[in-house]
């Protein structure tokens, strides 16, 4: 990996700030917005572990500012599937080309968005146990390719999670999957000192963006919140398809 020029570092940092701000409103914007920029300058194999470090820090900050609103039953069932799924996905990532996985993720995002818009009846409220298989699939995809956060969005929304409950629960689920990924990456020599340094550079920037977004979220109407999430899914799906 070629070291970044100072101006490139500033561009990546500015992108991370904007991405973290969006992520505090949608729980998915950080990976969708920041990943293409990281891939452009560093390549997929370096961008994914760098983003995992950044997402871990952003997850901590999102959980901290929304701790009282987390839906713990959803979290427990989702973690039960997502954590082993993330370990498996991260292991596969170290051995598989990223291009096909990127296109698959893009298709999944667009398919889930279409399902939300075209289904004939409003969704019923799911039992939290449904998040066990959903979390398993999410964890596997998240382990193989960053940017999987929006995959859970339709299920969170169908269950009834909004604003702080959505962001806090999604943040803690993501925190667990990123920690599992980093454990696998550390054991397979993917985390080089340079990758760790770039990841740590983005940590305080992502935390700042999250705190700024939390201030705005307090004044965000429900329909605007849903619109932000669906926009992130649409842009992310198209971006991943084109980049794959």
ABEGO torsion letter per residue (X at the ends): XBBBBAAAAAAAAAAAAAAAAAAAAAGAAAAAAAAAAAAAAAEAAAAAAAAAAAAAAAAAAAAAAAAAABBAAAAAAAAAAAAAAAAAAAAAAAABBAAAAAAAAAAAAAAAAAAAAABABBBBBBBAAAAAAAAAAAAAAAAABBGAAAAAAAAAAAAGBBEAAAAAAAAAAAAAAAAAAAAAAAAAGABBAAAAAAAAAAAAAAAAAAAAAAAAAAABBAAAAAAAAAAAAAAAAAAAAAAX
